[in-house]
Every structure is written in C-alpha cells, then in structure tokens.
Amino acid sequence: MTAPDASPHAHERAPRPWAALTGLIAALAILLGASSTVAADQPVTHFDAADAPQISVIGDSTLSAVRWYADYGPLERFNFVFSAESCRRTIEQSCISREGYRSDNVVTAIRTLGDLGEVLVVMSGYNDPVSTIDEAIETVTDEAREQGVDHVVWLSLRTSDDVDYSDPQEQSSIETFREYNQQLFEAAETSDGYLQVADWAAYSFGASGWFEGDGVHLTPTGVDAVTLFISGIVDRVLAGENVSPAAAPWTILVPGAEGDPISEVQQALIDSGVDVPGGADGVFGYDTMASVAEYQRDRGDLQVTGAVDMATARALGVYEDPDAVDTVAPSAAVTETPAAAAVAPVAEPDAVPQPLDTGDDGIPRSLLIIGVSVAALALAVVLRRRSVVARRADRRRARVHPATSPHRSVADLRRSGELPITRSGTRSHGERSVNV
C-alpha cells in the first residue's frame, strides 16, 4: 500500500474537542512529508489484498480525514485507488485547499487515476453550487461508464440539524445538500442499477461524535464509521444488491422548504378558498404555515400543525396514494430532519368533525400551539443568523489568505512565473521538494 500522507497521529483516537487540532497536526505532517515519498495531492493505492475485487474511492474534504489519519480500516479488504482532496468540486474547478493547492475535480480524477476497478464510490458535492448538480451527477456517471466501471455508488449528503457547512465561496449550504440528495435518488431510480445511492445521511443520523462542528467533516471515530460503511456497501453491490433506498412516499413540508411541491400546496390552498399571502411563490414561509393551519382547522379532521403532512397533502389533492401504498413500511430514504423526514402512510379513521379544544380563556389550543411554534421558529432563525454571521467573520481571513483563496494561491503564482520559486530551506521527498 502506498500511504503518501500517513501521519504520526494516524491511529490516535482524540476526544472530540481536540479532533480539529489533531486534524491540523495531521495535515501539517502531510505538507512536511513526515513519512512520505509521494506528494499529498497524489492518490493512495493499495493492491495487497490478493484476489480481492478492485474498487476506487473518490471524495472531497468530507472524506479526506481517512487520508489525513492514514486509517483505511476495512477498505483494505479490497484492492483500491483512493483519492480524497479538500475543496474538491465535482465538475467545476476546485477551490484551493487548506493544504495549499488546487486539486483535480472528480471527473478529472476519474479520467486520470487509471483502472478504477469494479465499483467507483463517490463522496462529493459539498462544494458544488446548486446549478451544477444535475450535470455533475450525469457527467460522473457517463465518465465512469467510459472507464469501464461496473457500478457507481454515491454517498448521500448529510442534511441533519447538526450540519452547518458551506463551501469557501458560500455556493453551497444544507439546502443545496437536500437538493443534491433528491437529484441523486431520482438519477439512481432511472439508471437501471448502474448508479446507486448509499444513504450515508441516514446511516450517520444522530452520530454527532463522528463529525467536527460543521457536521460533515470526520473525526477519527467518523473515519472508522465511514470506512466500515463504504466497505459494507461495496460488499452488497458486488453481491448483486441494489443499495439505493426506496423513495419516500411523502416528505413533510415545513417553513424553510422551497420548490414546486410548495407551489402546488399553495395553489391548492388558494383553490380551496384559503388566502395565501404572496400567492403560489414556491416558498414555505410563516404566512404559508398560517394558511396551512387555517385549512387544517377548517377541515376539522386534520391535526392543526401548520406543516403539510401526508394526511394534509391527501386532503389538498397534491398527493395520491399508489396502489397498495398503505402496506408499505416507512422508507429510510431521508430521516434526518422534520423537513426531510419520510412519513409512512397509515390507514385513517372515518372523518368525524371535532369541536375546537379551547382553554380557560376561550382561545383555541391549536392557535396557542401555532403561536408557540412560530415563536420557536423565529428564535431559531435569529440564532442561526448569528451563527452564520460568526462563521462568515471567521472565514473572512481565509477568503483572502493565499493558502485558501478561491482565486489563485502562492503555488499557482509560482507555477505561472509571477513569483520566484524559493529553493532554500527545502527537504527532498522523492522527486519533489517541499518548503519547510
């Protein structure tokens, strides 16, 4: 196995508060070539697994900790090529990584890594703008076919409440990741088993100890989890199984959701005689929530929550059960958050209008619940906004620092001849020199 970037901290299991510092130390060891003969931006290869199948694993910074800690775990049961790079994008030019260089994007890596084996595993998308998602999925799939890969397995992106990440140019966010997952599931459904989705989002739900504070980058414990997850998924795919989860029959819609399903709900509310401020604009805001609650209250046979659950969607006519859907078990396709929770259809009793439940002051309890919900959501928005402002302040230096600038790094300038190449104070590593 070629481990170009193993660090002396490779198998330490640091407590979570020190995980970021340990990762930084590991990255510095990579840059200084602590135990390597190949540069950090080169793939890791492992061909010591005798007659085991060969696979390839390509990812962005959400997978790079496997390389930083040089801990490939059960992946070593396979022969593999492994390439994970910080700030990597799927089809667009990658941004400059924390390690000071601009890596190839995923498609270029597919074209240049050589024999990719039977299964290509992709863990990418966190740095992609929403406008390129569809093209990225299609291009990766087409290129893998060209390279003779039997199956592409793409890990779903995390979208649970602990995710607080956007790429250095702030082109992506948790909403982008939700859109990515939706398009991944749709593409997999029409690929006849060639593209499959490994539901990392559902598998890692609630496992906050696997991730750094942004909810996507791995701690040492997370490295163990993801290598175990990928190896198990590959076993199933090689055995002929399709690992893509079934599509959820309905997704609960709550404030913050956007898109065509919201427009359909808003139009259905309008058609039913309920006023929707702003019309069918495709944005689920607090006004839409109040309109949904009004509709639910007027119907009398729906739970008054302001969220569009399956029963409300049925009543509005925006969801129709497929044949025998009532016998289907709940889907595990998306289980991270209330906004993306898969809801299993259930048999409903005959509708019996119920009188409004009021308190001692005569105010309907449903209105009190809505008021408390609105207040809680407003507080959450304020707190999240403060968090975003703090993160942007922390990133201000990173956006202009040469090592992490989205434009050109010191290495870029030296390669173009605009800055001299300093030879003094270098340490030789194979055919490369690394400034120390």
C-alpha positions as CSV (number, residue, x, y, z in Angstrom):
1,M,0.0,0.0,0.0
2,T,1.3,3.5,-0.8
3,A,0.4,5.8,2.0
4,P,1.8,9.1,0.9
5,D,0.4,11.1,3.7
6,A,0.5,8.9,6.8
7,S,1.0,11.0,10.0
8,P,2.3,10.1,13.4
9,H,-1.2,10.7,14.7
10,A,-2.8,8.2,12.3
11,H,-4.3,5.8,14.9
12,E,-4.8,8.1,17.8
13,R,-8.4,8.5,19.0
14,A,-8.5,12.0,20.3
15,P,-11.5,13.3,22.3
16,R,-13.9,15.4,20.1
17,P,-12.7,18.8,21.5
18,W,-9.2,18.1,20.3
19,A,-10.2,16.5,16.9
20,A,-9.8,19.7,14.9
21,L,-6.3,20.3,16.4
22,T,-5.3,16.7,15.7
23,G,-6.6,17.0,12.1
24,L,-4.5,20.2,11.7
25,I,-1.4,18.4,13.0
26,A,-2.0,15.6,10.6
27,A,-2.4,18.0,7.7
28,L,0.8,19.8,8.6
29,A,2.6,16.4,8.8
30,I,1.3,15.8,5.3
31,L,2.7,19.1,4.0
32,L,6.1,18.5,5.6
33,G,6.3,15.0,4.3
34,A,6.6,13.3,7.7
35,S,6.7,9.8,6.3
36,S,6.0,10.0,2.6
37,T,7.8,9.7,-0.7
38,V,4.8,11.0,-2.8
39,A,3.1,14.4,-2.6
40,A,-0.1,14.8,-0.6
41,D,-2.1,15.5,-3.8
42,Q,-1.4,12.1,-5.2
43,P,-3.8,9.1,-4.9
44,V,-3.3,6.3,-2.3
45,T,-3.1,2.8,-3.8
46,H,-3.5,-0.5,-2.1
47,F,-3.0,-3.7,-4.1
48,D,-2.1,-6.1,-1.3
49,A,-5.5,-7.8,-1.0
50,A,-4.6,-10.8,-3.1
51,D,-7.5,-11.8,-5.3
52,A,-10.0,-9.4,-3.7
53,P,-12.0,-7.2,-6.0
54,Q,-10.6,-3.8,-7.0
55,I,-12.5,-0.6,-6.3
56,S,-11.9,3.1,-6.3
57,V,-13.0,5.8,-3.9
58,I,-13.0,9.5,-4.8
59,G,-14.1,12.3,-2.5
60,D,-13.8,15.8,-1.3
61,S,-12.8,17.1,2.2
62,T,-15.6,15.2,3.9
63,L,-13.6,12.0,3.1
64,S,-10.1,13.5,3.4
65,A,-9.7,12.6,7.1
66,V,-9.3,9.0,6.0
67,R,-6.2,10.1,4.2
68,W,-5.0,12.5,6.9
69,Y,-5.2,9.9,9.6
70,A,-4.0,7.1,7.1
71,D,-6.7,4.9,8.5
72,Y,-8.3,2.9,5.7
73,G,-9.7,0.2,8.0
74,P,-11.9,-2.5,6.4
75,L,-11.3,-0.9,2.9
76,E,-8.0,-2.8,3.0
77,R,-10.0,-6.0,2.3
78,F,-10.2,-4.7,-1.3
79,N,-7.5,-3.6,-3.8
80,F,-8.2,0.1,-4.2
81,V,-7.3,3.5,-5.5
82,F,-8.2,6.3,-3.0
83,S,-8.3,10.0,-3.8
84,A,-9.9,12.5,-1.4
85,E,-9.0,16.2,-1.6
86,S,-10.0,19.2,0.4
87,C,-12.0,21.8,-1.5
88,R,-12.6,19.4,-4.4
89,R,-15.6,20.0,-6.7
90,T,-17.3,17.5,-8.9
91,I,-17.2,19.1,-12.4
92,E,-16.2,22.8,-11.8
93,Q,-12.7,23.9,-11.0
94,S,-11.8,23.0,-7.4
95,C,-11.1,25.8,-4.9
96,I,-7.7,26.0,-3.2
97,S,-7.5,23.6,-0.3
98,R,-6.3,24.1,3.2
99,E,-3.2,22.2,2.2
100,G,-2.3,25.0,-0.2
101,Y,-3.1,23.6,-3.7
102,R,-6.0,23.2,-6.1
103,S,-6.9,19.5,-6.7
104,D,-8.4,17.9,-9.8
105,N,-12.2,17.8,-9.7
106,V,-13.9,14.5,-9.5
107,V,-14.4,14.0,-13.3
108,T,-10.8,14.7,-14.0
109,A,-9.7,12.3,-11.3
110,I,-11.9,9.6,-12.9
111,R,-10.1,10.2,-16.2
112,T,-6.6,10.2,-14.8
113,L,-6.5,7.6,-12.0
114,G,-6.2,4.7,-14.3
115,D,-8.0,1.4,-13.7
116,L,-10.9,2.2,-11.3
117,G,-12.0,-1.4,-10.7
118,E,-15.5,-2.8,-10.5
119,V,-17.1,-0.2,-8.2
120,L,-16.5,3.6,-8.0
121,V,-17.5,5.1,-4.7
122,V,-18.1,8.9,-4.8
123,M,-18.4,11.1,-1.7
124,S,-18.6,14.6,-3.2
125,G,-21.0,17.5,-3.7
126,Y,-20.5,19.6,-0.6
127,N,-18.6,22.3,-2.5
128,D,-20.8,22.3,-5.6
129,P,-23.3,25.1,-6.5
130,V,-26.9,24.0,-6.8
131,S,-26.9,24.9,-10.5
132,T,-24.5,22.1,-11.4
133,I,-26.0,19.2,-9.5
134,D,-27.8,17.5,-12.4
135,E,-24.9,17.9,-14.8
136,A,-22.4,16.7,-12.1
137,I,-24.3,13.5,-11.5
138,E,-24.8,12.8,-15.2
139,T,-21.1,13.6,-16.1
140,V,-19.7,11.4,-13.4
141,T,-21.9,8.5,-14.3
142,D,-21.1,8.8,-18.1
143,E,-17.4,9.1,-17.4
144,A,-17.4,6.1,-15.2
145,R,-19.1,4.1,-17.9
146,E,-16.4,5.2,-20.3
147,Q,-13.8,4.0,-17.9
148,G,-15.4,0.5,-17.7
149,V,-16.7,0.8,-14.1
150,D,-19.5,-1.7,-13.4
151,H,-21.3,0.4,-10.8
152,V,-21.1,3.9,-9.3
153,V,-22.1,4.3,-5.6
154,W,-22.6,7.8,-4.4
155,L,-22.9,8.6,-0.7
156,S,-25.9,10.8,0.1
157,L,-25.0,14.2,1.6
158,R,-25.7,14.9,5.3
159,T,-28.7,17.3,5.9
160,S,-29.4,16.8,9.6
161,D,-29.8,19.5,12.2
162,D,-26.1,19.5,13.2
163,V,-24.9,20.4,9.6
164,D,-23.6,23.9,9.5
165,Y,-21.2,24.0,6.4
166,S,-20.9,25.9,3.2
167,D,-18.0,25.9,0.8
168,P,-15.3,28.6,1.0
169,Q,-17.2,30.7,-1.7
170,E,-20.5,30.0,0.1
171,Q,-22.1,28.5,-3.0
172,S,-23.5,25.5,-1.1
173,S,-25.5,25.0,2.1
174,I,-27.7,22.5,3.7
175,E,-30.5,23.4,1.2
176,T,-28.1,22.6,-1.6
177,F,-27.3,19.2,0.0
178,R,-31.0,18.4,0.2
179,E,-31.4,19.2,-3.5
180,Y,-28.4,17.1,-4.2
181,N,-29.9,14.1,-2.4
182,Q,-33.2,14.5,-4.2
183,Q,-31.5,14.5,-7.6
184,L,-29.2,11.6,-6.7
185,F,-32.2,9.5,-5.8
186,E,-34.0,10.4,-9.0
187,A,-30.9,9.7,-11.1
188,A,-30.4,6.3,-9.4
189,E,-34.0,5.3,-10.0
190,T,-33.6,5.8,-13.8
191,S,-30.1,4.3,-14.1
192,D,-31.2,0.6,-14.0
193,G,-28.9,-0.1,-11.1
194,Y,-25.8,1.5,-12.5
195,L,-25.8,4.5,-10.2
196,Q,-26.8,3.6,-6.6
197,V,-27.1,5.8,-3.6
198,A,-25.5,4.7,-0.3
199,D,-27.6,6.6,2.3
200,W,-24.7,7.9,4.5
201,A,-27.1,10.7,5.6
202,A,-29.5,8.2,7.2
203,Y,-26.7,5.9,8.5
204,S,-25.0,8.8,10.3
205,F,-28.1,10.4,11.6
206,G,-27.7,11.4,15.3
207,A,-24.0,10.3,15.4
208,S,-22.6,13.8,16.2
209,G,-19.4,12.3,17.6
210,W,-18.4,11.2,14.1
211,F,-18.2,14.8,12.9
212,E,-16.5,18.1,13.6
213,G,-18.5,21.2,14.5
214,D,-19.7,21.7,10.9
215,G,-21.5,18.4,10.8
216,V,-19.8,17.0,7.7
217,H,-16.0,16.6,8.3
218,L,-14.9,13.5,10.0
219,T,-13.4,13.0,13.5
220,P,-11.2,9.9,14.0
221,T,-14.3,8.0,15.1
222,G,-16.1,9.1,12.0
223,V,-13.2,7.8,9.9
224,D,-13.8,4.3,11.4
225,A,-17.5,4.7,10.7
226,V,-17.3,5.8,7.1
227,T,-14.7,3.1,6.1
228,L,-16.9,0.4,7.7
229,F,-20.0,1.8,5.9
230,I,-18.3,2.0,2.5
231,S,-16.8,-1.5,2.7
232,G,-20.2,-3.0,3.7
233,I,-22.0,-1.1,0.9
234,V,-19.4,-2.4,-1.7
235,D,-19.9,-5.9,-0.5
236,R,-23.6,-5.7,-1.1
237,V,-23.2,-4.1,-4.6
238,L,-20.6,-6.8,-5.6
239,A,-23.1,-9.4,-4.4
240,G,-25.7,-8.0,-6.9
241,E,-27.8,-6.0,-4.5
242,N,-29.1,-2.5,-5.3
243,V,-28.4,-0.5,-2.2
244,S,-30.4,2.6,-3.1
245,P,-33.2,3.1,-0.6
246,A,-36.8,3.3,-1.8
247,A,-38.1,6.8,-2.4
248,A,-40.2,8.3,0.4
249,P,-43.9,8.4,-0.5
250,W,-44.2,11.9,1.0
251,T,-42.0,14.4,2.7
252,I,-43.3,16.6,5.4
253,L,-43.2,20.3,4.3
254,V,-42.4,22.9,6.9
255,P,-41.2,26.5,6.9
256,G,-37.9,26.8,5.0
257,A,-38.8,24.4,2.2
258,E,-38.9,25.7,-1.4
259,G,-39.7,24.4,-4.8
260,D,-42.5,23.0,-7.0
261,P,-44.2,20.9,-4.2
262,I,-44.6,24.2,-2.2
263,S,-46.1,25.9,-5.2
264,E,-48.6,23.1,-5.6
265,V,-49.6,23.2,-2.0
266,Q,-50.0,27.0,-2.1
267,Q,-52.2,26.8,-5.2
268,A,-54.3,24.0,-3.7
269,L,-54.8,26.2,-0.6
270,I,-55.9,29.1,-2.8
271,D,-58.3,26.9,-4.8
272,S,-59.8,25.7,-1.5
273,G,-60.6,29.3,-0.6
274,V,-57.7,29.9,1.9
275,D,-55.8,33.1,1.4
276,V,-52.0,32.7,0.9
277,P,-50.2,36.0,1.2
278,G,-47.8,36.2,-1.7
279,G,-49.6,33.6,-3.8
280,A,-48.0,30.4,-5.1
281,D,-44.4,31.6,-4.9
282,G,-42.9,28.2,-4.0
283,V,-41.5,29.5,-0.7
284,F,-42.8,28.0,2.6
285,G,-42.7,30.9,5.0
286,Y,-44.6,31.7,8.1
287,D,-47.6,33.1,6.2
288,T,-47.9,29.8,4.3
289,M,-47.7,27.9,7.6
290,A,-50.6,30.0,9.0
291,S,-52.6,29.3,5.8
292,V,-52.0,25.6,6.2
293,A,-53.1,25.7,9.8
294,E,-56.2,27.6,8.8
295,Y,-57.0,24.9,6.2
296,Q,-56.4,22.1,8.7
297,R,-58.6,23.9,11.3
298,D,-61.4,24.5,8.8
299,R,-61.4,20.8,7.7
300,G,-61.9,19.6,11.2
301,D,-60.4,16.2,10.6
302,L,-56.8,17.1,10.3
303,Q,-54.2,17.7,13.0
304,V,-53.6,21.5,13.2
305,T,-49.8,21.8,12.9
306,G,-49.1,24.2,10.1
307,A,-47.0,21.5,8.4
308,V,-48.1,19.6,5.3
309,D,-48.1,16.0,6.5
310,M,-49.4,13.2,4.3
311,A,-53.0,13.5,5.5
312,T,-53.0,17.2,4.7
313,A,-51.4,16.6,1.3
314,R,-54.1,14.0,0.5
315,A,-56.8,16.4,1.6
316,L,-55.4,19.1,-0.6
317,G,-55.1,16.7,-3.6
318,V,-51.4,17.2,-4.1
319,Y,-50.6,13.6,-3.2
320,E,-52.3,10.4,-4.4
321,D,-51.5,7.0,-2.9
322,P,-50.1,4.5,-5.4
323,D,-51.7,1.0,-5.4
324,A,-51.3,-0.8,-2.1
325,V,-49.2,2.0,-0.6
326,D,-50.8,1.6,2.8
327,T,-49.0,-1.7,3.2
328,V,-45.5,-0.2,2.6
329,A,-43.2,0.2,5.6
330,P,-41.7,3.5,6.3
331,S,-38.8,4.4,4.0
332,A,-35.3,5.1,5.2
333,A,-34.5,7.4,2.2
334,V,-34.4,10.6,4.3
335,T,-34.7,10.6,8.0
336,E,-32.5,13.4,9.2
337,T,-34.8,16.3,10.0
338,P,-38.5,17.2,10.3
339,A,-38.3,19.0,7.0
340,A,-37.0,15.9,5.3
341,A,-38.5,13.0,7.3
342,A,-40.1,10.2,5.3
343,V,-43.6,9.5,6.6
344,A,-45.2,6.2,6.2
345,P,-48.9,6.2,5.0
346,V,-51.3,5.0,7.6
347,A,-54.9,4.0,7.5
348,E,-57.1,6.9,8.5
349,P,-60.4,6.5,10.5
350,D,-63.6,7.9,9.2
351,A,-63.5,11.7,9.4
352,V,-65.5,12.9,12.4
353,P,-65.6,16.7,12.9
354,Q,-64.4,17.6,16.4
355,P,-65.2,20.8,18.3
356,L,-62.3,23.2,18.8
357,D,-60.4,22.5,22.0
358,T,-60.2,25.8,23.9
359,G,-58.5,26.8,27.1
360,D,-60.0,28.7,30.1
361,D,-59.6,32.0,28.2
362,G,-61.6,30.7,25.2
363,I,-58.6,30.8,22.9
364,P,-58.4,27.6,20.7
365,R,-55.4,25.5,21.8
366,S,-54.4,25.0,18.2
367,L,-53.8,28.7,17.9
368,L,-51.7,28.7,21.0
369,I,-49.7,25.8,19.6
370,I,-49.2,27.7,16.3
371,G,-48.1,30.8,18.2
372,V,-45.6,28.9,20.3
373,S,-44.3,27.2,17.1
374,V,-43.9,30.5,15.3
375,A,-42.0,32.0,18.2
376,A,-39.7,29.0,18.5
377,L,-39.0,29.1,14.7
378,A,-38.4,32.8,14.8
379,L,-35.9,32.3,17.7
380,A,-34.2,29.5,15.7
381,V,-33.8,31.8,12.7
382,V,-32.3,34.5,14.9
383,L,-29.8,32.1,16.5
384,R,-28.9,30.6,13.2
385,R,-28.4,34.0,11.7
386,R,-26.0,34.9,14.5
387,S,-24.1,31.7,13.8
388,V,-23.8,32.5,10.1
389,V,-22.5,35.9,10.8
390,A,-19.9,34.5,13.2
391,R,-18.8,31.9,10.6
392,R,-18.5,34.5,7.9
393,A,-16.3,36.6,10.2
394,D,-14.1,33.5,10.9
395,R,-13.8,32.9,7.1
396,R,-13.0,36.5,6.2
397,R,-9.3,35.9,6.6
398,A,-9.5,32.5,4.8
399,R,-11.1,34.1,1.8
400,V,-8.1,36.5,1.3
401,H,-5.3,34.3,2.6
402,P,-3.2,32.9,-0.3
403,A,-3.5,29.3,1.0
404,T,-7.3,29.2,1.0
405,S,-8.2,31.9,-1.5
406,P,-10.9,30.9,-4.1
407,H,-8.8,32.7,-6.7
408,R,-5.0,32.0,-7.0
409,S,-2.6,30.5,-4.4
410,V,1.1,31.2,-3.9
411,A,1.7,27.9,-5.6
412,D,-0.4,29.0,-8.6
413,L,1.6,32.2,-8.9
414,R,4.9,30.4,-8.7
415,R,3.9,27.9,-11.4
416,S,3.0,30.8,-13.7
417,G,6.3,32.5,-13.1
418,E,4.7,35.5,-11.4
419,L,6.6,34.7,-8.1
420,P,10.1,33.2,-7.8
421,I,10.4,29.6,-6.7
422,T,12.4,29.5,-3.5
423,R,14.9,26.7,-3.4
424,S,16.4,27.4,0.0
425,G,15.3,25.6,3.1
426,T,13.8,22.7,1.2
427,R,13.6,19.0,2.1
428,S,13.8,16.4,-0.6
429,H,10.9,13.8,-0.9
430,G,11.4,11.5,-3.9
431,E,11.3,13.7,-6.9
432,R,9.6,16.7,-5.2
433,S,10.8,19.4,-2.8
434,V,8.6,20.7,0.0
435,N,9.2,24.1,1.6
436,V,9.7,23.7,5.3
